[in-house]
Amino acid sequence: MTIIPPAERDAVVGHADQPGIGDGDAMGVAAAVGDIHRFGEPQKLVSYFGLNPRVRQSGLGLAQYGRISKHGRSHARAMLVEAAWAAAKAPGPLRAFFLRIRNKRGHQVAAVAVARKLAVLIWHLLTKEQDYFWARPALVAAKQRQLALKAGAPGERGVGRRGSAYAYNVKELRNSEKAAAENAERAYELMVRHWRPRGPKRRTDATKEERL
């Protein structure tokens, strides 16, 4: 933390709010991102990590999407994929998203899809200066305390007050936050239960004339 510039240090805190992203991954991804304002939209950050699918299209034919490009920062991409596997095990909407994709496309595709969604979340949280809505406050405080200790912050024992990460040691509070995340996961499942995949858009005669 002491060698990361202020803008990137702020990004570390933003990453740590998201499930699955630990302090080491947060610091690595933040160092790779740098100033988030370099990326005008979330898809540019996704492409920077090489998590965007390759697109093949010939003439006016339909676009075909393949494997991810794997361009850009490979180490940061690996960290996001690792974080995606961890997020898939933690209760919350991201796990519900992972399970939905896994049932259709398998584990590996689902993990990459979650990593891509994490990149989009990072962009929105940092550019809008917001916290992750479904973050678990006690867990986030514990993560941030670990970051502070690694940066050389003094210990909080014997200072006559509870430390900033004390809440995470309270079992009842941890359980209540976990229950809230599980409710969010069920809400996501209900929301997408009746979704149907959209087919390719049909070109009208007017569209064809415009292209010609």
Contacts in CASP RR format, 6 or more apart in sequence:
PFRMAT RR
TARGET T0000
AUTHOR 0000-0000-0000
METHOD contacts of the structure
MODEL  1
MTIIPPAERDAVVGHADQPGIGDGDAMGVAAAVGDIHRFGEPQKLVSYFG
LNPRVRQSGLGLAQYGRISKHGRSHARAMLVEAAWAAAKAPGPLRAFFLR
IRNKRGHQVAAVAVARKLAVLIWHLLTKEQDYFWARPALVAAKQRQLALK
AGAPGERGVGRRGSAYAYNVKELRNSEKAAAENAERAYELMVRHWRPRGP
KRRTDATKEERL
1 9 0 8 1.000
1 12 0 8 1.000
1 27 0 8 1.000
1 147 0 8 1.000
1 148 0 8 1.000
1 150 0 8 1.000
1 151 0 8 1.000
1 152 0 8 1.000
2 151 0 8 1.000
2 152 0 8 1.000
4 12 0 8 1.000
4 27 0 8 1.000
4 30 0 8 1.000
4 31 0 8 1.000
5 34 0 8 1.000
7 34 0 8 1.000
7 35 0 8 1.000
7 36 0 8 1.000
8 30 0 8 1.000
8 31 0 8 1.000
8 33 0 8 1.000
8 34 0 8 1.000
8 35 0 8 1.000
9 30 0 8 1.000
10 126 0 8 1.000
11 29 0 8 1.000
11 30 0 8 1.000
11 33 0 8 1.000
11 34 0 8 1.000
11 36 0 8 1.000
11 122 0 8 1.000
11 126 0 8 1.000
12 23 0 8 1.000
12 26 0 8 1.000
12 27 0 8 1.000
12 30 0 8 1.000
12 147 0 8 1.000
13 26 0 8 1.000
13 144 0 8 1.000
13 147 0 8 1.000
14 26 0 8 1.000
14 122 0 8 1.000
14 125 0 8 1.000
14 126 0 8 1.000
14 131 0 8 1.000
14 132 0 8 1.000
15 21 0 8 1.000
15 22 0 8 1.000
15 25 0 8 1.000
15 26 0 8 1.000
15 29 0 8 1.000
15 30 0 8 1.000
15 122 0 8 1.000
16 22 0 8 1.000
16 23 0 8 1.000
16 26 0 8 1.000
16 140 0 8 1.000
16 143 0 8 1.000
16 144 0 8 1.000
16 147 0 8 1.000
17 125 0 8 1.000
17 131 0 8 1.000
17 132 0 8 1.000
17 135 0 8 1.000
17 140 0 8 1.000
18 83 0 8 1.000
18 87 0 8 1.000
18 118 0 8 1.000
18 121 0 8 1.000
18 122 0 8 1.000
18 125 0 8 1.000
18 132 0 8 1.000
18 135 0 8 1.000
19 86 0 8 1.000
19 87 0 8 1.000
19 90 0 8 1.000
19 92 0 8 1.000
19 94 0 8 1.000
19 132 0 8 1.000
19 134 0 8 1.000
19 135 0 8 1.000
19 136 0 8 1.000
19 181 0 8 1.000
20 83 0 8 1.000
20 84 0 8 1.000
20 86 0 8 1.000
20 87 0 8 1.000
20 90 0 8 1.000
21 29 0 8 1.000
21 83 0 8 1.000
21 86 0 8 1.000
21 87 0 8 1.000
21 118 0 8 1.000
22 83 0 8 1.000
22 86 0 8 1.000
22 143 0 8 1.000
23 143 0 8 1.000
23 146 0 8 1.000
23 147 0 8 1.000
23 150 0 8 1.000
24 79 0 8 1.000
25 79 0 8 1.000
25 80 0 8 1.000
25 82 0 8 1.000
25 83 0 8 1.000
26 143 0 8 1.000
26 147 0 8 1.000
27 147 0 8 1.000
28 75 0 8 1.000
28 76 0 8 1.000
28 79 0 8 1.000
29 76 0 8 1.000
29 79 0 8 1.000
29 80 0 8 1.000
29 122 0 8 1.000
32 49 0 8 1.000
32 73 0 8 1.000
32 75 0 8 1.000
32 76 0 8 1.000
33 39 0 8 1.000
33 45 0 8 1.000
33 48 0 8 1.000
33 76 0 8 1.000
33 122 0 8 1.000
33 126 0 8 1.000
36 45 0 8 1.000
36 122 0 8 1.000
36 123 0 8 1.000
36 126 0 8 1.000
36 127 0 8 1.000
37 127 0 8 1.000
39 45 0 8 1.000
39 48 0 8 1.000
39 123 0 8 1.000
41 123 0 8 1.000
42 119 0 8 1.000
42 120 0 8 1.000
42 123 0 8 1.000
42 124 0 8 1.000
43 52 0 8 1.000
43 120 0 8 1.000
45 119 0 8 1.000
45 120 0 8 1.000
45 122 0 8 1.000
45 123 0 8 1.000
46 52 0 8 1.000
46 116 0 8 1.000
46 119 0 8 1.000
46 120 0 8 1.000
47 69 0 8 1.000
47 71 0 8 1.000
48 72 0 8 1.000
48 73 0 8 1.000
49 72 0 8 1.000
49 73 0 8 1.000
49 76 0 8 1.000
49 77 0 8 1.000
49 80 0 8 1.000
49 115 0 8 1.000
49 119 0 8 1.000
50 68 0 8 1.000
50 69 0 8 1.000
50 70 0 8 1.000
50 71 0 8 1.000
50 72 0 8 1.000
50 73 0 8 1.000
50 77 0 8 1.000
51 68 0 8 1.000
51 69 0 8 1.000
51 77 0 8 1.000
51 80 0 8 1.000
51 112 0 8 1.000
51 115 0 8 1.000
51 116 0 8 1.000
51 119 0 8 1.000
52 68 0 8 1.000
52 69 0 8 1.000
52 116 0 8 1.000
53 65 0 8 1.000
53 66 0 8 1.000
53 67 0 8 1.000
53 68 0 8 1.000
53 69 0 8 1.000
54 65 0 8 1.000
54 66 0 8 1.000
54 67 0 8 1.000
54 68 0 8 1.000
54 69 0 8 1.000
55 63 0 8 1.000
55 64 0 8 1.000
55 65 0 8 1.000
55 66 0 8 1.000
56 63 0 8 1.000
56 64 0 8 1.000
56 65 0 8 1.000
56 66 0 8 1.000
57 63 0 8 1.000
57 64 0 8 1.000
60 203 0 8 1.000
60 211 0 8 1.000
62 200 0 8 1.000
68 112 0 8 1.000
70 77 0 8 1.000
77 115 0 8 1.000
80 115 0 8 1.000
80 118 0 8 1.000
80 119 0 8 1.000
81 111 0 8 1.000
81 112 0 8 1.000
81 115 0 8 1.000
83 115 0 8 1.000
83 118 0 8 1.000
84 98 0 8 1.000
84 111 0 8 1.000
84 112 0 8 1.000
84 113 0 8 1.000
84 114 0 8 1.000
84 115 0 8 1.000
84 118 0 8 1.000
85 111 0 8 1.000
87 94 0 8 1.000
87 95 0 8 1.000
87 98 0 8 1.000
87 114 0 8 1.000
87 118 0 8 1.000
88 94 0 8 1.000
88 95 0 8 1.000
88 98 0 8 1.000
88 99 0 8 1.000
88 110 0 8 1.000
88 111 0 8 1.000
88 114 0 8 1.000
89 95 0 8 1.000
90 181 0 8 1.000
91 178 0 8 1.000
91 181 0 8 1.000
91 182 0 8 1.000
91 184 0 8 1.000
91 185 0 8 1.000
92 134 0 8 1.000
92 181 0 8 1.000
92 182 0 8 1.000
92 184 0 8 1.000
92 185 0 8 1.000
92 188 0 8 1.000
93 134 0 8 1.000
93 184 0 8 1.000
93 185 0 8 1.000
93 187 0 8 1.000
93 188 0 8 1.000
94 114 0 8 1.000
94 117 0 8 1.000
94 118 0 8 1.000
95 185 0 8 1.000
96 185 0 8 1.000
96 186 0 8 1.000
96 188 0 8 1.000
96 189 0 8 1.000
96 192 0 8 1.000
97 113 0 8 1.000
97 114 0 8 1.000
97 117 0 8 1.000
97 188 0 8 1.000
98 110 0 8 1.000
98 111 0 8 1.000
98 113 0 8 1.000
98 114 0 8 1.000
99 110 0 8 1.000
100 189 0 8 1.000
100 192 0 8 1.000
101 109 0 8 1.000
101 110 0 8 1.000
101 113 0 8 1.000
101 114 0 8 1.000
102 109 0 8 1.000
102 110 0 8 1.000
105 113 0 8 1.000
121 132 0 8 1.000
124 130 0 8 1.000
125 131 0 8 1.000
125 132 0 8 1.000
131 140 0 8 1.000
134 180 0 8 1.000
134 181 0 8 1.000
134 184 0 8 1.000
136 177 0 8 1.000
136 178 0 8 1.000
136 180 0 8 1.000
136 181 0 8 1.000
137 167 0 8 1.000
137 177 0 8 1.000
138 165 0 8 1.000
138 167 0 8 1.000
138 168 0 8 1.000
138 170 0 8 1.000
138 173 0 8 1.000
138 174 0 8 1.000
138 177 0 8 1.000
139 168 0 8 1.000
139 174 0 8 1.000
139 177 0 8 1.000
141 164 0 8 1.000
141 165 0 8 1.000
141 167 0 8 1.000
141 168 0 8 1.000
142 165 0 8 1.000
142 168 0 8 1.000
144 164 0 8 1.000
144 165 0 8 1.000
145 163 0 8 1.000
145 164 0 8 1.000
145 165 0 8 1.000
146 165 0 8 1.000
149 155 0 8 1.000
156 163 0 8 1.000
156 164 0 8 1.000
167 173 0 8 1.000
168 174 0 8 1.000
203 211 0 8 1.000
END
